């Protein structure tokens, strides 16, 4: 069973024993540098969505007082690197893993043990490493002892931290939650050598002979004994024969660099065993922590003959698929699954640590093949894909998967309901009262689609094209009414709008309704009245296009669009912006619609302190700690950049922004009107009296800056 560093650390203290060598992956020799140059980018790719398999880690577990302590015998290097990665991301994202990381220690050198203890208790933030190399900052800490500079473990760890920092410091999205989740992209298989009554002597043999004992051979013998003890004598002989013959042929092209059956067989065996186990409504903790090489676990799973037959049947059915690439290529052509590797069999066999959606899709395909439902597979997989994609939760304007191990058993049972039905999947959907593992609202959306296609089968291609867009991923929560009304005409429009800069889309959408989405409170300005709001953005397309909250707004928008449709999408959107901006000039939305600079950038996030007074800050990032500027000031600066100091006008921390001019004067909004320092107020009032009455605040600001530019008055204290 695959596990993660965090799962291991929660279950055991990890102590690198005395017999281990020094930490080698941080050395400066060419071989170690080559390892780092390959490993660290792989860690980054894993954090961005590519699974990373750290193979097998062997060790023994000892009871020390009240704690269970894991002593790694093979895997020290990988575990140490993972620990350093967790520490770095915990520091970078200001997480709370410090106490948990203290469960990792070195016994090889006392200096290493002390260093790690101080490092895990430190309170660094990313800002501490903005000007100096990470390792230098750590060495300059008061707690860093001079003699530690000569510890090869510590030198290697600092070198690795520098490499991790160089690779990951520019990573904009938060990823620590990935490492601590059940869907962690970096996994390995842990084997407790006490199960085989082996200990440090194995490690000695491994070093002396250069080769570890085969865990696969041990497992094969033990599982055959298990089958025999359960009374499955015929199956025991068949297992041994098939594993040496046709099942070897099945796995042969997936052996990898190790050139052994160990990993590919363990991967497919673990998948089959886990499928059998979760459908028995086993709790999530048991499921996550079980390793499917533990004989007592397997005894419980395979005690019934039906389970043994299922194991054989799954392996047999995949032996009968001659071209698996072709099979999955045809599947994803009809039903895109939004996964990196279409060949799910290859993913399961070679990686093992498949994502939960991949696990569900592979189970669906396997069950369809087992029950001769290949013709129904595209429709079934589409329904399941759509339902799985909608198992999500909104967090700060982004949708993240809420799929958990707890629900996999229910979802497998839901798939089996379709498989056992004699009707096609869409008719089955209409008759099934409840689908386990999925919410009623989500199932109802698929029923709506099925009913619509039954009434208007000509819409099938249009519907599939629309929900196959990766930004929608099968979710028509926001576009359901619009699609029902406009059908085929909606598809090319949505596809085109998604590719456009989302600022244009947001401005046009805002002409319909003040659709801002509250993210939470903010520490900017007056904390009691400060709220953060989102309008979508180029990095949050999925939220804008699929949130059910915007269904009515999108319906009104598309009504407006098709009523005034021009020769191009951009032209139509701009026409809507120019003619439908009915907001009053005292309302913030008037400016958000009129001035494109306000919806520029990747993150359409704003902090509202006092909306009616237009005390608003545009956040240049996802959090309130980002740089920020009042969008009205930004619009003024954009009109006359040669007269304004943009960088000086951008604020940090909890400060309000101020519009600074190159004439060393400043302006800001107060109660919805322009004001300035006490010394300049008489002059500003004089200028404001000269302005036409129909100007909006941006136009006023432009003219006031131009007027002040002509006055050679220098003010050194804006609050005087």
KELO-294562 format. One line per 10 residues: number of its first residue (from 1); their letters; for each residue x, y negated, z of C-alpha. Coordinates in Angstrom, 1 decimal, padded with zeros to 4 digits, always signed. Each point is the difference from the previous one (the first is absolute). Layout:
BEGIN
NUM) A) X:Y:Z | ...
***
This chain:
BEGIN
1) XXXXXXXXXX) +000.0:+000.0:+000.0 | +001.4:-003.4:-000.9 | +000.5:-002.6:+002.7 | +001.3:-003.5:+000.4 | +002.6:-001.7:+002.2 | -002.7:-001.7:+002.1 | -002.0:+003.2:+000.5 | +003.3:+001.7:+001.1 | +000.8:-002.8:+002.3 | -003.4:+000.0:+001.6
11) XXXXXXXXXX) +000.2:+003.7:+000.7 | +003.7:+000.2:+001.2 | +002.9:-002.0:+001.1 | +002.7:+000.3:-002.7 | +003.5:+000.4:+001.3 | +002.9:+000.5:-002.4 | +002.0:+002.7:+001.7 | +003.7:+000.1:+000.8 | +000.8:+002.6:-002.7 | -001.0:-002.5:-002.7
21) XXXXXXXXXX) +002.4:-002.0:-002.0 | +000.0:-003.8:-000.3 | -002.6:-001.9:-002.0 | +001.3:+000.2:-003.6 | -002.5:-001.8:-002.2 | +001.3:-003.4:+001.2 | +003.7:+000.7:-000.7 | +002.0:-002.2:-002.5 | +001.5:+002.9:-002.0 | -001.1:+000.3:-003.6
31) XXXXXXXXXX) -002.1:+003.1:+000.6 | -002.0:-001.6:+002.8 | -000.4:-003.2:-002.0 | -001.4:+002.0:-002.8 | -002.5:+001.7:+002.3 | -001.1:-003.4:+001.4 | -000.4:-001.5:-003.5 | -002.3:+002.8:-000.9 | -001.8:+000.5:+003.3 | -000.9:-003.5:+001.0
41) XXXXXXXXXX) -001.8:-000.9:-003.3 | -001.8:+003.3:+000.3 | -001.3:-001.1:+003.4 | -001.2:-003.2:-001.5 | -001.8:+001.8:-002.8 | -001.6:+002.3:+002.6 | -001.3:-003.1:+001.8 | -001.4:-001.2:-003.3 | -002.0:+003.2:-000.6 | +002.4:+002.7:-001.2
51) XXXXXXXXXX) +000.2:+003.0:+002.3 | +003.4:+000.9:+001.3 | +000.7:+003.6:+001.2 | +002.9:+000.4:+002.5 | -000.1:+003.8:-000.2 | +000.5:+002.2:+003.0 | +001.2:-001.1:+003.4 | +001.0:+002.8:+002.4 | +000.4:-000.2:+003.8 | -000.8:+001.4:+003.4
61) XXXXXXXXXX) -002.4:-001.3:+002.6 | +000.9:+000.0:+003.7 | -002.0:-000.9:+003.2 | +002.0:-002.7:+001.8 | -001.9:-001.1:+003.1 | -003.5:-001.0:-001.1 | +001.1:-000.7:-003.6 | +000.3:+002.3:-003.0 | +003.3:-000.9:-001.8 | +000.8:+000.8:-003.6
71) XXXXXXXXXX) +003.7:+000.7:-000.7 | +000.5:-000.2:-003.8 | +002.5:+002.5:-001.4 | -000.5:-001.0:-003.6 | -001.4:-003.4:-001.0 | +001.8:-002.4:+002.4 | +001.0:-002.3:-002.9 | -003.6:-000.3:-001.4 | -001.6:-000.4:+003.4 | +002.5:-002.8:+001.0
81) XXXXXXXXXX) -000.6:-001.8:-003.3 | -003.8:+000.3:+000.5 | +000.4:-001.4:+003.6 | +002.0:-003.0:-001.3 | -002.7:-000.6:-002.7 | -002.8:+000.1:+002.6 | +002.0:-002.4:+002.3 | +000.6:-002.4:-002.9 | -003.6:-000.1:-001.2 | -001.2:-000.3:+003.6
91) XXXXXXXXXX) +002.2:-003.0:+000.5 | -000.9:-001.5:-003.4 | -003.7:+000.3:+000.5 | +000.1:-000.6:+003.7 | -001.5:+003.4:+000.8 | -000.3:+001.7:+003.4 | +002.1:+003.2:-000.5 | +002.9:-001.0:+002.2 | -000.9:+002.2:+002.9 | -000.8:+003.0:-002.2
101) XXXXXXXXXX) +003.4:-000.4:-001.8 | +001.8:+000.3:+003.3 | -000.9:+003.7:-000.1 | +002.7:+000.4:-002.6 | +003.6:+000.2:+001.3 | +003.5:+001.3:-000.6 | +001.9:+002.4:+002.3 | +003.1:+000.1:-002.2 | +001.4:-003.2:+001.4 | -001.0:-002.0:+003.1
111) XXXXXXXXXX) +000.7:-003.2:-001.9 | -002.4:+001.0:-002.7 | -002.7:+000.8:+002.6 | +000.5:-003.4:+001.7 | -000.1:-001.9:-003.3 | -003.2:+001.6:-001.1 | -001.6:-000.7:+003.4 | +000.9:-003.7:-000.3 | -001.0:-000.2:-003.7 | -003.5:+001.4:+000.7
121) XXXXXXXXXX) -000.6:-002.3:+002.9 | +001.1:-003.1:-002.0 | -002.4:-002.7:-001.1 | +001.3:-001.0:-003.4 | -002.2:-001.5:-002.7 | +000.7:-000.2:-003.7 | +000.8:-003.7:+000.4 | +003.1:+001.0:+002.0 | +001.6:+001.5:-003.1 | -000.8:-002.8:-002.4
131) XXXXXXXXXX) +003.5:-001.4:-000.2 | +002.4:+002.7:+001.1 | +000.3:+003.7:-000.8 | -002.1:+002.1:+002.3 | +002.9:+001.9:+001.4 | +001.9:-003.2:+000.9 | -003.0:-001.4:+001.9 | -000.2:+003.3:+002.0 | +003.7:+000.0:+000.7 | -000.2:-003.6:+001.3
141) XXXXXXXXXX) -002.7:+000.9:+002.6 | +001.0:-000.4:+003.6 | -000.9:+003.7:+000.7 | +002.3:+001.3:-002.9 | +003.1:+001.3:+001.6 | +003.4:-000.4:-001.5 | +000.9:+003.7:+000.1 | -003.1:+000.8:-002.0 | +001.7:-001.4:-003.1 | +002.2:+003.2:+000.0
151) XXXXXXXXXX) -002.8:+002.5:+000.2 | -000.4:+001.6:-003.5 | -003.7:+000.7:+000.7 | -000.7:-003.7:+000.8 | +002.0:-001.2:-002.9 | -001.9:+002.3:-002.4 | -003.4:-001.0:+001.5 | +000.8:-003.7:-000.5 | +001.1:+000.6:-003.6 | -003.2:+001.9:-000.7
161) XXXXXXXXXX) -002.1:-002.8:+001.6 | +001.7:-002.5:-002.3 | -000.9:+002.1:-003.0 | -003.6:+000.4:+001.2 | -000.2:-003.8:+000.6 | +001.4:-000.8:-003.4 | -002.5:+002.3:-001.7 | -003.2:-000.8:+002.1 | +000.3:-003.6:+001.2 | -001.8:-001.2:-003.2
171) XXXXXXXXXX) -002.8:+002.5:+000.4 | -003.1:-002.3:+000.3 | -002.6:+002.5:+001.1 | -000.2:+001.5:+003.5 | +000.9:+003.7:-000.1 | +000.7:+001.0:+003.6 | -003.6:+001.3:+000.3 | +000.8:+002.5:-002.9 | +002.8:+001.6:+002.1 | -002.2:+000.3:+003.0
181) XXXXXXXXXX) -003.0:+001.3:-001.8 | -001.0:+003.6:-000.8 | +000.6:-000.8:-003.7 | +003.6:-000.9:+000.6 | +001.8:+000.2:-003.4 | +003.3:+001.3:+001.6 | -000.4:+003.5:+001.3 | +002.0:+003.2:+000.7 | -000.5:+003.5:+001.3 | +001.1:+000.7:+003.5
191) XXXXXXXXXX) +000.9:+003.6:+001.0 | +000.4:+000.9:+003.6 | +002.8:+002.6:+000.0 | -001.2:+001.4:+003.4 | -002.7:+001.7:-002.0 | +002.6:+002.2:-001.5 | +002.0:+000.3:+003.2 | +002.8:-001.9:-001.6 | +001.9:-002.9:+001.5 | +003.4:-001.6:-000.1
201) XXXXXXXXXX) +001.5:+003.2:-001.4 | -001.9:-000.7:-003.2 | +001.5:-003.4:-000.2 | +003.5:+001.5:+000.4 | -000.8:+002.5:-002.8 | -001.2:-002.8:-002.2 | +003.2:-001.9:+000.4 | +002.2:+003.0:-000.2 | -001.6:+001.6:-003.0 | -001.4:-003.1:-001.7
211) XXXXXXXXXX) -003.4:+001.5:-000.3 | -003.1:+000.0:+002.3 | -002.1:+003.2:+000.6 | -002.9:+000.1:-002.4 | -003.2:-001.2:+001.8 | -001.9:+001.4:-003.0 | +001.2:+003.5:+000.5 | -000.8:-000.2:+003.7 | -003.5:-001.3:-000.7 | -000.7:+002.6:-002.7
221) XXXXXXXXXX) +000.8:+002.9:+002.3 | -002.0:-001.5:+002.9 | -003.1:-000.7:-002.2 | +000.1:+003.5:-001.4 | +000.1:+001.3:+003.6 | -002.9:-002.2:+000.8 | -002.2:+001.3:-002.8 | +000.9:+003.6:+001.0 | -000.9:-000.7:+003.7 | -003.4:-001.4:-001.1
231) XXXXXXXXXX) -000.7:+003.2:-001.9 | +000.5:-001.4:-003.5 | +002.5:+002.7:-001.1 | -001.0:-000.2:-003.7 | +000.3:-003.8:+000.0 | +003.4:+000.2:+001.8 | +001.4:+002.1:-002.8 | -001.6:-002.2:-002.7 | +001.4:-003.1:+001.7 | +003.6:+001.3:-000.1
241) XXXXXXXXXX) -000.4:+001.2:-003.6 | -001.6:-003.1:-001.4 | +002.4:-002.3:+001.8 | +002.9:+001.8:-001.7 | -001.7:+000.1:-003.4 | -002.8:-002.3:-001.3 | +000.0:-002.5:+002.8 | +003.7:-000.5:-000.6 | -000.7:-000.6:-003.6 | -002.6:-002.6:+001.0
251) XXXXXXXXXX) +002.5:-001.9:+002.1 | +003.1:+000.6:-002.0 | +000.0:-003.3:-001.9 | -000.4:-002.0:+003.3 | +003.0:+001.4:+001.9 | +001.9:-003.3:+000.1 | +003.7:-000.4:+000.7 | -000.1:+002.6:+002.8 | -000.9:+002.7:-002.5 | -002.0:+001.9:+002.6
261) XXXXXXXXXX) -003.7:+000.8:+000.4 | -000.1:-001.4:+003.5 | -001.3:-003.4:-000.5 | -002.4:+000.5:-002.9 | -001.6:+003.1:+001.6 | -000.3:-001.7:+003.5 | -001.6:-003.0:-001.6 | -002.8:+001.9:-001.8 | -000.4:+002.4:+002.9 | -000.4:-002.9:+002.4
271) XXXXXXXXXX) -002.6:-001.6:-002.2 | -002.1:+003.2:-000.2 | +000.4:+000.7:+003.7 | -001.0:-003.6:+000.9 | -003.0:+000.1:-002.3 | -001.2:+003.1:+001.8 | +000.7:-001.5:+003.4 | -001.7:-003.4:-000.4 | -003.2:+001.5:-001.3 | -000.3:+001.8:+003.3
281) XXXXXXXXXX) -000.4:-003.4:+001.6 | +003.4:+000.0:+001.7 | +000.7:-003.3:+001.8 | +002.4:-002.4:-001.6 | +002.7:+000.3:+002.6 | +000.2:+003.7:-000.5 | +000.1:-000.4:-003.7 | +002.7:-002.6:-000.1 | +002.4:+001.8:+002.4 | -000.4:+003.5:-001.3
291) XXXXXXXXXX) +002.9:+001.4:-002.0 | -001.2:+002.6:-002.4 | +003.0:+002.2:+000.7 | -001.1:+000.7:+003.6 | -001.4:+003.5:+000.1 | -002.5:-000.6:+002.7 | -001.5:-002.8:-001.9 | -000.2:+002.2:-003.1 | -001.5:+002.8:+002.0 | -003.0:-002.2:+000.8
301) XXXXXXXXXX) -000.3:-001.2:-003.6 | +000.3:+003.4:-001.7 | -001.7:+002.2:+002.5 | -003.0:+000.3:-002.3 | +000.4:+001.9:-003.3 | -001.8:-002.8:-001.9 | +002.9:-002.4:+000.8 | +002.6:+002.5:-001.3 | -002.0:+000.5:-003.2 | -000.2:-003.8:-000.4
311) XXXXXXXXXX) +003.8:-000.2:+000.3 | +000.5:+002.6:-002.7 | -002.8:-001.5:-002.2 | +001.5:-003.5:+000.0 | +003.5:+001.2:-000.9 | -001.5:+002.3:-002.7 | -002.1:-002.8:-001.6 | +003.0:-002.3:-000.3 | +002.0:+002.9:-001.5 | -002.7:+000.2:-002.7
321) XXXXXXXXXX) +000.4:-003.7:-001.0 | +002.7:+000.2:-002.7 | +000.5:-003.8:-000.6 | -000.7:-001.9:+003.1 | +001.3:-003.3:-001.5 | -002.6:+000.3:-002.7 | -002.8:+000.8:+002.5 | +000.7:-003.0:+002.1 | +000.6:-002.3:-003.0 | -003.5:+000.8:-001.3
331) XXXXXXXXXX) -001.4:-000.5:+003.5 | +001.4:-003.5:+000.5 | -000.9:-001.0:-003.5 | -003.6:+000.5:+000.9 | +000.2:-001.0:+003.6 | +003.0:-002.1:+001.1 | +001.0:+000.8:+003.5 | +002.2:-003.0:+000.7 | +003.0:+002.1:+001.0 | +003.6:-000.2:-001.1
341) XXXXXXXXXX) +000.4:+003.7:-001.2 | -003.0:+001.4:-001.9 | +001.2:+003.6:+000.5 | -001.3:+000.7:+003.5 | +001.2:+003.5:+000.0 | +003.6:-001.3:-000.5 | -000.6:-002.6:+002.8 | -001.1:+002.7:+002.4 | +002.7:+002.5:-000.9 | +002.9:-002.4:-000.1
351) XXXXXXXXXX) -000.8:-002.6:+002.6 | -002.4:+001.6:+002.4 | -000.6:-003.3:+001.8 | -002.9:-000.9:-002.3 | -002.3:-002.8:+000.9 | -003.5:+000.7:+001.3 | -001.7:-001.1:-003.3 | +002.4:+002.3:-001.9 | -000.8:+002.8:+002.4 | -003.7:-000.5:-000.6
361) XXXXXXXXXX) +000.4:-000.2:-003.8 | +002.1:+003.1:-000.1 | -002.5:+001.9:+002.1 | -002.7:-001.1:-002.4 | +001.9:+001.3:-003.0 | +000.9:+003.2:+001.7 | -003.6:+000.8:+001.0 | -001.3:-000.8:-003.5 | +002.5:+002.4:-001.5 | -000.8:+002.7:+002.6
371) XXXXXXXXXX) -003.7:-000.2:-000.7 | +000.1:-000.5:-003.8 | -001.2:-003.6:+000.2 | +002.6:-001.4:-002.4 | -002.6:-001.7:-002.2 | -001.6:-001.8:+003.0 | +003.4:-001.0:+001.3 | +000.3:-003.6:-001.5 | -003.4:-001.0:+001.3 | +000.6:+001.6:+003.4
381) XXXXXXXXXX) +003.4:-001.5:+000.3 | -001.4:-003.5:-001.0 | -002.6:+000.2:+002.8 | +002.5:+001.2:+002.6 | +002.6:-002.6:-001.2 | -002.5:-002.9:+000.4 | -001.1:+001.2:+003.4 | +003.6:+000.4:+001.2 | +001.1:-003.4:-001.3 | -002.8:-001.6:+002.0
391) XXXXXXXXXX) +001.2:+001.5:+003.3 | +001.7:-003.2:+001.0 | +000.0:-002.9:+002.4 | +000.6:-003.7:-000.5 | +003.0:-001.4:+001.8 | +001.0:-003.7:-000.6 | -001.7:-000.1:-003.3 | +001.5:+003.2:-001.3 | -001.5:+003.4:-000.2 | +002.0:+002.9:+001.4
401) XXXXXXXXXX) -001.0:+003.6:+000.0 | -001.8:+001.1:+003.1 | +000.3:+003.7:-001.0 | +001.0:+002.1:+002.9 | +000.9:+003.7:+000.6 | -003.1:+000.2:+002.1 | -002.2:-000.3:-003.0 | +001.8:+002.3:-002.4 | -001.9:+003.1:+001.2 | -003.3:-001.7:-000.5
411) XXXXXXXXXX) +001.0:-001.2:-003.5 | +001.2:+003.5:-001.0 | -003.5:+001.3:+001.1 | -001.6:-002.7:-002.1 | +002.0:+001.1:-003.0 | -001.1:+003.6:+000.6 | -003.7:-001.2:-000.1 | +000.6:-001.1:-003.5 | +001.9:+003.1:-000.9 | -002.7:+002.3:+001.3
421) XXXXXXXXXX) -002.8:-001.9:-001.8 | -001.4:+001.4:-003.3 | -000.7:-003.5:-001.3 | +002.4:-002.5:-001.5 | +001.7:-002.4:+002.6 | -002.3:-002.9:-000.7 | -003.2:+002.0:+000.4 | +001.5:+001.6:+003.2 | +000.7:-003.5:+001.3 | -003.7:-000.9:-000.3
431) XXXXXXXXXX) -001.1:+003.1:+001.9 | +002.5:+000.1:+002.9 | -001.4:-001.9:+002.9 | +003.4:-000.7:+001.7 | +003.6:+000.4:-001.0 | +002.3:+000.7:+002.9 | +003.0:-002.3:+000.3 | -001.6:-002.9:-001.9 | -002.2:-002.9:+001.2 | -003.6:-000.2:-001.2
441) XXXXXXXXXX) +000.6:-003.4:-001.7 | +002.9:+001.5:-002.0 | -001.9:+003.0:-001.1 | -002.9:-002.2:-000.9 | +002.2:-001.9:-002.4 | +000.8:+003.2:-001.9 | -003.7:+000.9:+000.0 | -000.8:-003.4:-001.5 | +002.5:+000.6:-002.8 | -001.4:+003.5:-000.6
451) XXXXXXXXXX) -003.5:-001.3:-000.2 | +001.0:-002.8:-002.3 | +001.8:+002.4:-002.4 | -003.1:+002.2:+000.1 | -002.2:-002.9:-001.1 | +002.5:-001.6:-002.4 | +002.6:+002.7:-001.1 | +001.3:-002.5:-002.5 | +001.7:-001.9:+002.9 | +002.2:+003.0:+000.9
461) XXXXXXXXXX) +003.1:-001.2:-001.9 | -000.4:-003.6:+001.3 | -000.4:+001.1:+003.6 | +003.0:+002.3:-000.1 | +002.2:-002.7:-001.6 | -001.0:-002.4:+002.7 | +000.5:+002.2:+003.0 | +003.3:+001.3:-001.5 | +001.6:-003.4:+000.4 | +002.6:+000.3:+002.7
471) XXXXXXXXXX) -001.2:-003.1:+001.8 | -003.5:+001.5:+000.3 | +001.0:+003.6:+000.4 | -003.5:+001.4:-000.3 | -001.5:-002.7:+002.2 | -002.9:-002.1:-001.4 | -001.1:-001.4:+003.4 | +000.4:-003.6:-001.3 | -001.0:+000.5:-003.7 | -002.9:+002.5:+000.4
481) XXXXXXXXXX) -002.8:-002.5:-000.8 | +002.1:-001.7:-002.8 | +000.7:+003.3:-001.7 | -003.6:+001.1:+000.2 | -001.0:-003.3:-001.7 | +002.8:-000.5:-002.6 | +001.3:+003.6:-000.5 | +002.5:+000.3:-002.8 | +000.5:-003.7:-000.3 | +001.4:-000.2:+003.5
491) XXXXXXXXXX) +002.9:+002.4:-000.5 | +002.3:-001.9:-002.3 | -000.8:-003.2:+001.9 | +001.0:+001.5:+003.4 | +003.0:+001.7:-001.5 | +001.2:-003.3:-001.4 | -000.7:-002.1:+003.1 | +001.9:+002.4:+002.2 | +003.1:-000.6:-002.2 | -000.3:-003.8:+000.3
501) XXXXXXXXXX) +001.5:-002.2:+002.6 | -002.5:+000.4:+002.9 | +000.1:-003.7:+000.8 | -002.1:-000.6:-003.1 | -002.4:+002.7:+001.1 | -000.2:-001.2:+003.6 | -000.8:-003.6:-001.1 | -002.8:+001.1:-002.3 | -001.4:+002.3:+002.7 | +000.0:-002.8:+002.5
511) XXXXXXXXXX) -002.4:-002.0:-002.2 | -002.7:+002.5:+001.0 | +000.5:+000.2:+003.7 | +002.4:-000.7:+002.9 | +001.1:+003.6:+000.1 | +003.1:-000.3:+002.2 | +000.6:+003.1:+002.1 | +001.1:-000.5:+003.6 | +003.2:+001.9:+001.0 | +000.2:-001.2:+003.6
521) XXXXXXXXXX) +001.2:-002.8:+002.2 | +003.3:-001.9:-000.5 | +002.5:-001.7:+002.2 | +000.3:-003.0:-002.3 | -001.4:-003.3:+001.2 | -002.8:+000.1:+002.5 | -000.1:+003.7:+001.0 | -003.7:-000.1:+001.1 | -001.2:-001.1:-003.4 | +002.5:+001.6:-002.3
531) XXXXXXXXXX) -001.0:+002.9:-002.3 | +001.8:+001.7:-002.9 | -002.0:+000.6:-003.2 | +000.7:+001.9:-003.2 | -001.2:-000.5:-003.5 | +001.7:+002.9:-001.8 | +003.2:-000.5:-001.8 | +002.3:+001.8:-002.4 | +001.1:+002.3:+002.8 | -003.5:+000.7:+001.3
541) XXXXXXXXXX) -001.9:+000.7:-003.1 | -001.6:+003.2:+001.4 | -001.6:-002.0:+002.8 | -001.4:-002.7:-002.3 | -001.3:+002.5:-002.6 | -001.4:+002.7:+002.3 | -001.1:-001.4:+003.3 | -003.8:+000.4:+000.5 | -000.2:-003.4:+001.5 | +000.4:-001.6:-003.4
551) XXXXXXXXXX) -002.6:+001.9:-001.9 | -002.5:-002.9:-000.1 | +002.8:-002.5:-000.9 | +001.2:+002.1:-002.9 | -003.6:+000.5:-001.2 | -000.5:-003.8:-000.1 | +003.4:-000.5:-001.6 | -000.7:+002.4:-002.8 | -003.4:-001.5:-000.6 | +001.7:-003.4:-000.4
561) XXXXXXXXXX) +002.7:+001.5:-002.2 | -002.2:+001.7:-002.5 | -002.3:-003.1:-000.1 | +002.9:-002.2:-001.2 | +002.3:+002.5:-001.6 | +002.7:-001.6:-002.2 | +002.4:+001.5:-002.6 | +002.5:+001.2:+002.7 | -000.1:+001.0:+003.7 | +002.4:-002.8:+001.0
571) XXXXXXXXXX) -002.0:-002.6:-001.8 | -003.3:+001.2:+001.6 | +001.5:+000.0:+003.5 | +001.4:-003.5:-000.5 | -003.4:-001.2:-001.3 | -001.6:+001.4:+003.2 | +002.6:-001.7:+002.1 | -000.5:-003.3:-001.8 | -003.8:+000.0:-000.1 | -001.2:+002.0:+003.0
581) XXXXXXXXXX) +002.1:-001.7:+002.8 | -003.1:-001.4:+001.8 | +001.8:-000.3:+003.4 | +000.0:-003.5:+001.6 | +003.4:-001.8:+000.1 | -000.1:+000.2:+003.7 | -000.1:+003.8:-000.1 | +003.2:+001.9:-000.2 | -001.3:+002.4:-002.8 | -000.2:-003.0:-002.4
591) XXXXXXXXXX) +003.8:-000.3:+000.1 | +000.7:+003.8:+000.0 | -002.1:+000.2:-003.3 | +001.3:-003.1:-001.7 | +003.8:+000.2:+000.7 | +001.7:+003.2:-001.3 | +003.1:-000.5:+002.1 | -002.0:+000.9:+003.1 | -000.5:+003.5:-001.2 | +003.5:+000.5:-001.2
601) XXXXXXXXXX) +002.4:+002.6:+001.4 | -000.7:+003.6:+001.1 | -001.9:-000.4:+003.2 | -003.2:-002.0:+000.1 | +000.0:-000.4:+003.8 | -000.9:-003.2:+001.8 | -000.3:-001.1:+003.6 | -003.0:-002.2:+000.8 | +000.5:-002.2:+003.1 | -002.9:-002.4:-000.7
611) XXXXXXXXXX) -001.7:+000.7:-003.3 | -002.2:-003.1:-000.1 | +003.1:-002.2:+000.6 | +002.0:+002.0:-002.7 | +002.6:+001.0:+002.6 | +001.0:+003.1:-002.0 | +003.3:+001.7:-000.5 | +001.0:+002.2:-003.0 | +002.1:+002.9:+001.3 | +002.9:+001.0:-002.2
621) XXXXXXXXXX) -000.2:+003.6:+001.0 | -002.3:+002.4:+001.9 | +000.5:-001.2:+003.5 | -000.3:-003.3:+001.9 | +003.7:+000.1:+000.6 | +000.6:-000.8:-003.7 | +000.7:-003.4:-001.4 | -003.1:-002.1:-000.6 | -001.4:-003.2:-001.4 | -003.3:-001.8:-000.2
631) XXXXXXXXXX) -001.4:+000.9:-003.5 | -001.1:-003.7:-000.5 | +003.6:-001.1:+000.5 | +001.2:+002.7:-002.3 | -002.4:-001.2:-002.7 | +001.3:-003.6:+000.4 | +003.6:+001.2:-000.2 | -000.8:+002.0:-003.1 | -001.4:-003.1:-001.7 | +003.0:-002.3:+000.8
641) XXXXXXXXXX) +002.9:+002.3:+001.0 | +002.6:-002.7:-000.8 | -001.4:-002.2:+002.8 | -000.4:+002.7:+002.7 | +002.3:+002.2:+002.2 | -001.7:+003.5:-000.4 | +002.5:+001.8:+002.2 | -000.3:-002.5:+002.8 | -003.8:+000.2:-000.3 | +000.0:+003.7:+000.7
651) XXXXXXXXXX) -000.5:+000.8:+003.7 | +001.2:+002.8:+002.2 | -001.3:+001.7:+003.1 | -003.1:-001.6:+001.5 | +000.5:-003.5:-001.4 | -002.4:-001.7:-002.3 | +001.5:-000.9:-003.4 | +000.6:-003.7:-000.9 | +000.3:-001.5:-003.5 | +003.5:-001.5:-000.2
661) XXXXXXXXXX) +000.8:-002.4:-002.9 | +003.4:-000.9:-001.4 | -000.5:-003.5:+001.1 | +000.5:+001.3:+003.6 | -003.7:-000.5:+000.8 | -002.5:+002.6:+001.0 | -003.7:+000.6:-000.2 | -002.4:+002.5:+001.5 | -003.7:+000.7:+000.3 | -001.9:-000.9:+003.1
671) XXXXXXXXXX) -003.8:+000.5:+000.2 | -000.1:+000.5:-003.7 | +001.8:-003.3:-000.9 | +003.6:-000.9:-000.8 | +002.0:-001.6:+002.8 | +003.6:-000.7:+000.8 | +002.3:-001.3:+002.8 | -001.3:-002.9:+002.2 | +002.5:-002.4:-001.6 | -001.3:+000.7:-003.5
681) XXXXXXXXXX) -003.8:+000.2:+000.7 | -000.7:-003.7:-000.8 | +001.7:+000.4:-003.4 | -001.7:+003.4:-000.6 | -003.4:-001.5:+000.8 | +000.7:-002.9:-002.4 | +000.8:+002.5:-002.8 | -003.0:+002.3:+000.8 | -002.3:-003.0:-000.4 | +001.3:-000.5:-003.6
691) XXXXXXXXXX) -000.8:+003.6:-001.0 | -003.1:+000.9:-002.1 | -002.8:+001.5:+002.0 | -000.4:+003.1:-002.2 | +003.5:+001.4:+000.6 | +000.4:+003.3:+001.8 | +002.7:+000.5:+002.7 | +002.6:+001.3:-002.3 | -000.5:-002.9:-002.4 | +000.1:-002.4:+002.9
701) XXXXXXXXXX) +003.2:+001.6:+001.3 | +001.7:-000.3:-003.4 | -000.8:-003.8:-000.2 | +000.9:-000.7:+003.6 | +003.4:+001.7:-000.4 | +000.6:-002.0:-003.1 | -000.9:-003.3:+001.8 | +002.2:+000.8:+003.0 | +002.9:+000.8:-002.3 | -000.1:-003.6:-001.1
711) XXXXXXXXXX) +000.3:-001.3:+003.5 | +003.6:+000.2:+001.3 | -000.8:+000.8:+003.6 | +001.9:+002.7:+001.8 | -001.6:+001.7:+003.0 | +002.2:+002.2:+002.1 | -002.6:+001.2:+002.5 | -003.3:+001.1:-001.5 | -001.7:+000.1:+003.5 | +001.1:-003.5:+001.0
***
